[in-house]
Amino acid sequence: MITEKIDLYEYFKLNCNGANGGYLTVYARTESAEMKRRIRPAMLVLPGGAYTMISDRESEPVALKFLDKGYSSFVLSYSVYTKYPTPLHEAQMAVAYIRDNAEFYNVDSNRICAVGSSAGGHLTGLLATAKTDEAILKRGIDELKPNAVILSYPVVTMGEFTHVGSRDNISGGNEKLYDALSVEKRADKNSVPAFIWHTYEDSAVPLENSLMLASAYRNNNVPFALHIFERGWHGLSFADEETNFFFG
């Protein structure tokens, strides 16, 4: 297996301007003469943590689950306590890096997905709805987007049902950014397809976040699936003993 840590600012020869993230950890299978060569889909993992930390429970365990399902996996440690657009730019660099190195990692460059949890779900939503003027690299905005996203109990809105800590960190407290950072208001016909899931019992990031995003996708005729589970608190990750310290 290929395991390595990539400094995306160094790779793209960009000034980090004091950013504390932008590191991509790779988990990709090596090819063997004993097995048929496969061109695999890729999964970019964007963990949660209210933009104050990178959750361990939503990082490597998620990557390894998808690796086991036949994906090449990549975990982004994006900058925290750092306002927009820096985390978004780092997520765009991660997608671009995967596409640039698709052949090396045996990845299909047209089958790159991103999965984000909680605040990482918000960042994944920003990535899925990014506009041309938000591009960090001199290439088409579609090249900087994944082909699909999975949003796990995501922070979506900066309005009534927001997660205040996530909102304050990504906006830097600037209320003028709230609309621009509300994923349900960013969604348009160019947004990428989404699988969205949440739990009814989530008291940290209310269910309304996912409902609003699903409605925005519906209004813009963008494919999506929405799954609401009756039970489960916020931050479930894979809802198993490995990733959920409340479990059992």
N, C-alpha and C positions, 0 to 999 in steps of 0.2 A: 504494500500500500504506500502511496505517496502521501507523506505528511510534511508540510512545510508552512512557514509563516511569512507572509508577504507584506512588506511596507508599501502600501499603495501610493503614497506620496512620492516615495523614492522611485517606484516603478514608472510612474507617469512624469517624473521630474517636475513635480509641483511643490511650491513652498507651502508647508503645513501651517504657517502663520500661527503657531502656538497650539494647534489642535492636538488633543491627547489620544486620538484614535486613528482609524484608517488602517487597521491591521487585519489581514485576511488569513485565516487558518484553513488549510486545505486537507481534505480527507478524500483521496481518490484512489481507486483500485489500480494496481499495476496489471498489465496484460500478461497472460501466460500462454506458452505454446501448447499447453495441455487443454486449454479452453478456447472456445470460439471467441474471437475479438468482438466486442460490443461497443457501439457508439451510444453512450449513455445520456440520459437527461441530467441536468445539474440542479441542485437545490442550494440556494443562498439563504442562510439562516441569519435572521436579524432578531436577537434576543430582546426581551423587555428589561425593565428596570427604572421606569419613570424618567428616563434621560439623566439618571444620577449614577447608574451602574449598569454593567452587563451581566445579566443573570446567568449563573452557571447552569442552572436547571433547564434553561431554555437555549443552551448553546450546544456543547458537545453531545449530550444525550440525544438531542433532536437530529443533529448531523449524522450520528451513528445509526439512528433508526432509518433514515432515508438511505444511507449507504447500504444498509442491509437489504433494502428494497430495490437496489440496483441503480441508485443515483450516485453521481459524484457530488460530494457535499463540501460546502464552503461556509465558514462562520465569520461574520464581520464584527470586529470590535470597533464600533464607531465612537466618535467623541461624545463624552457626557459632560454635563454642566456647560454645554456649548450650544448657543442658539442657532436656529435656522439661518442660512441653508447648509452649514457645515456637515451635519450628519447625512443630509440628503446627497450632497456632493460625494461623500465617502461611499454611500450605497451605489451611486451611479458609477463610481470608479470600480467598485467590486464587480458589477455586471459587465463593464467594459473589459476588465481583466479576464474574466471567465471566457468572454467571447474571443478576446485576442489569443487566448491559450487553449482554445477548445480542442485543437488537434492533439496537443501534448497530453491533455487530461482525458482524451477519448470522449469528449463531450459533443453533443449535438447543439450547435450554437443557436438553433431555432427552438430549443426545448429547455430554456432556462427559466426556472421558477424561483420565487422568493417566498419564504415563510417567515412571518413576524408575529410575535406575541406581545400583547399589551402595548407599551410604548413602542416596542419593535414592530407591532402591527401598525401603529400610526406611521412609523417611518416607511414601512412597506407600502402603506397607502399613498404616502407622498411620492414614492418611487413609481407606483402604478399610474399616477395621475400627473406626472411631471410635465411641465410645459417647456417649450424651446428656450425661453429666457432663463430657465433654471439649470441649463446644461453646464457642467463643469469642464467638459472636454470639447474640443472642436470637431464634433461629429454629430450626426443626426440624432435627435432626441430619442427616436425609436431604438437606436443602438444601445442607449443607456437605460432602457426599460427591460424588465424581464418579460417573458412571453405569457406568464400567468402568475398569480399570487395566491397564497393562503394566509388568511387573517384570523389569528386565534385570539379571541376575547380582546379585540383591538380598541385602543383609544382612537376615536374618529373625529369627534366634534370638539371645537374649542368653546362651544356655547354652553347651554344649560346643563347638559349631561356629561360634561367633560370630566376628566381626571385632572384636578387642579394642579397637582405637582408636575405632571408631564407637561401640561400647558404652560406653566410658568417657566419651566426650564427651556423648552424648545422655542418659546417666544421671547425669552429674556424679559418677560413682564411687559412687552410692548403690545398693548391692546389693538393697535392698528394692524397687527399681523394675524389676529384671530381668524378672520375670514379666509385669508390666504392659506392658513394652516388647517382649516376644517376640511377634512377629506371629502365629506359629503357635498361640499360646495365646489370642490375642485373637479369632481368626477364629470367627465364628458364622453363623447362618442369615441375618443381616442384612448380612453382608459383600458387597461388590460383586464382580461377575465379574472374573476375572483371566486375563491371558495371561502366563505365567511362562517365562523362558528362562535357561539357564545353560550353562556349558561344563564338561566332565569334567575339564579340565586346570586349572581355576581353583584356584590355591594361596593366594589372599588371602582370598576368601570361599568356603568349601567348598560344593560341590554340594549337600550335605545341607541347606543353608538352603532351597533351592527344593523339595527333596523333602519336607521337613517341612511346608512351607506347602501344597503340593499335597495332601498327606495330610489336613491340617486342613480344606481346602476340600472334599475328598471326603467326609469324615466329617460335614460340615454341609450336604451337598447343594447347594453353591454352584457354579455353572458355572465351569469353568476349562479352560485348555489348558496343557500343560507340554511344553517342547521342550528336550532336552538334546543339545548338540552335542559331538562327540568332541574336537575341537581348539579351541584358543583360550585365551588367558590372560585375566586379570581386567582389566576396564576397556576392553573392545573398542569401546564406543560403536557405530558402524555398521560396524566392521571394514573400513574402507577407508583409502586413503592420506590422505584429508582429516582423518579423526578419530583415526587410530591411528598414533602416532609410532613404534611398533615395526614397523609394516607395511613389508614390502619391505626 
